[in-house]
Amino acid sequence: MQLTIKMAPTHKPLILIAEDDKDLATLIATQLDFAGMQSQICHEAKHVERFLERNFVNLLLLDVHLPDESGFTLMRELREGGNTTPVIFLTGENAEVQKVKALEMGGDDYITKPFGFPELIARIKAVLRRAETTHDSMVTENAAVSQQPFVFCGAEVNPQRLEVTFPDSEVESLGRKELGIVVYLAEHPNSVLTRKNLIHSVWGIHADVRSRSIDQYIVKIRDLYKRHGLSLDAFRTVHGVGYIYDVKEPE
């Protein structure tokens, strides 16, 4: 009797190709298939946004010049909406200022047309490896144990140890989701933050989390601070919308 061993299917990363040149987009998709990757083609920015609202992708190949919106504008809108998908920009422009702009706004790489497909595949694999390594240190979508300690409402939050040190010298453990919420608030002071954006930033863009669930985590944070005599007056609920971390600027 012959024993047949079935190998587990290898995960194929999904690459979203945002390119208005249909022939080039098809060629890229073919090369990605040869390299063991999946692909999805979108020719307009609005199609990219619609696809990302419903699907997870491992990487976005983003043409700087799309017919309805620039790639730079699209990436900024995605980041503001909590989407952290790695991005490699594609463009026919070789100006250094464009490359610097792409990288400074959070792009992971920048490739100038025309390019060789072996180079493109190599760069995609390099970004995917970096993204996987980075994700290893993440405790939520927006918070990592590699982040430096910071002060939130009078107490020092230490992401590296998942702890909070209070002025009374007491140290308390902080849950993963609570850390993600505090990090998001600390990074967005003096702005009204919707529950939807907060959920997407901490749980992920496709998370199915109800507002009541996030309110329970907020209560835990408030109770933690209250036990050590700290007020969270700066962290207020905006009824019907979300929250605000209201920090007074030094005079």
N, C-alpha and C positions, 0 to 999 in steps of 0.2 A: 504493500500500500504506500503510495507516494503522498508525502505530506506537503501541502501547498501553504506557503507562508505569505500572507497579504501584508504588504508594507503600508504603513499609515501615509495618507496623501500629504505631500509637501505643501505647505501654505504658500500660495502665490500672492505676492504683494499686488495691490490694486493701485495703478498709476492713473491719475486723471490728467488728460492732455487738453489744455486750453489753448487752442491754436486755430486761427481763422483760415490758414492755408490748408485746404482740405487734403490736397495731395501729400503735403508734408506730414500732416497729422496721421494719415493712413500709413505712411512709411514708418513713422515712429512707432505706431501701434504694432506693426509687423515685426519690427526689431525687438520690441519689448516681449512679444510672444515667443520669439526665438530664444530670448534670454530667460524664459521661465516666469514671466510676469503677466498679469492681466492689465487691461487698459480700458478706459472709457474716454471717448472723444466729445468735447464740447467746443463749439465754434464761437460762442458769445459768453460774456461775463454773467448774464442773467441765467444762462443754462448751467454754468458752474455753480452758482449760488443755490439753484434749485436742486441740483444733484447732491451737493454737500449737506443740504438740509435733511436728506433722507438716507444718505449712505456714508459709511466710513471709508476713507481712502488713505493709503500709506504715504502718498506723495503727490504733489501737484506740480506738473510742468506748465508754467504760466508764461504765455507770450505777453510781452510788454504792451503790444499794440493790438487790442481786440476791437472789433467794429463798434461796440456800444459803450466801452469803458476801458480805460487804461489798466494794465495789469497791476500797476502800483496802487491805483485807487481800489481795485478789487481786493488786493491783499490787505490793505488797511481796513476795509470794511469787514473782511473775514476775521481779522484779529480782534477788532472792536466787538464783534459778535461772539467771541470766545473760541473761534476755530483755530487750532494750533497745528494744523497739517503742515509738514515740511514743504517748502516751496523752492523750486529751481526755476529761475527766470530764463526765458528764451527770447533773444532779440537780434535783429539785424544790425543794431547800432553797437559800435565798438568804443564809444566815448567812455573814458574812465569815470566821469561824473555819474553816468548812469549806473555803472557797476557799483560804485560807492553807495549810491542811493539805495540800490536794491539790497545790498548787504546790511546797511545801517538800519533799514526799516524792518529787518528780521528775516530777509531771504537767506536760504541756506547755501545757495550757489547761483552762479550767473554764467550762462553759456551763450556765446556769440555765434550767430549763423553766418556762413554755413559751418556745420560741425560734422565730425565723423561719428558714426553710430557707436563704434567701440568706446570712444571717449564719453559719449552721452551715457551709455550703459554703466561704465565705470563710475561716473560721477553720481548717478542715481544710486548705485549700490553703496557708495561711500556715505551718502546722506542717510540712507536707510539704516546703515550700521550705526551712525552717530545718534540717530533718533532712537534706536532701540536701546543703546547704552544710556542715553539721557533718561529714558523712561524708567530704567531700573531704579533710579533714585527718587522717583515721584511717589508721593503718598496719596495725592489726588491729582486731578488734571492740571492744577495750577501751582501746587506746592511740592517742594522737594526737600529731602533731608540735607541736601547740600547747601541750602540757603542760610545766610548769616542771621544771627539773632537780631531782633528789632523790638521797639517799644510800641505797645498797643494799649491805649487807655491806662497808662501808668504802670504797666507790668511788662517785664521782658519776656518775649516769646522766643523760644529756642527751637527752631524746626529740626535741628540736628539731633535733638534728644526727645522731641515731642513733649516739651515741658514748658511751663510758665513759672517764672520767678516773681513773686509779689514783694511789695515794699516791706512786708513784715518778715522777709527772708524765707518764707515758706515756699516750697516748690511743689507744683501739682502737675500731674500728667495731663496731656491734651490729646483728645481723640483726633484721628486723621481728618475727618470731615470738618471738625471744629477748627483745626489748623488751616485747612483750605479756605474756610469762610473768613477767618481772621486775616490771612494773607491777602485775600481779595479786597477786603475792606481797607486794609492798610495801604494797598497800592492804588486805591481809588478814593482818596479823601475829598470831602466837600462836593460830592456829586450824588444825585439820587440814583440808586442802583436798583434795577428791577429784579424781582425774584427770578425771572426767566434767565437773565444774564448771569446771575449769581449761581444758579443751578448748572447752567452750561459750563461755567468756568471751573466749578469744583467737581461736579459729577461727570461732565462730558457733554458734548453737543447733542448726543443721541440718548441721553439718560431720561428715563421715565420716572421723574421724581415730582411729587406733588408739593404745592406750597406749604401744606400742613406739615409735611415731613421736615422741610427746611426750618420752619418755625420751631420745631422741637429742638433742633440743634442750637438755634439762637437762644432758647431758654436755658440750655445747658451752659452756654458761655456766660450768660447774665448771672446765673446762679453761682458759677465758679468765681467770678469777680466779687459778687456780693458777699461770699463767705470770707473774703479777705478785706472787706471794708472799702472796696473800690466802686465808684459810681461809673456806670456806662451811659451817662447822660449824653456824651458825644455821639454815641451809637444809637440812633433813633429809628423808629418805625415810621415810614411814610405810608399811611393807610391807603390801601387799594393799589399801591405801586410796588413798594419794596422797602429799602432801607437807605440811610445816609450816615456816613461817618463824618461828623462835622468837626473839623479841626480848625481852631482859631490860629491864624497866622501871627507870628510874633510881630509886635509893633516896632 
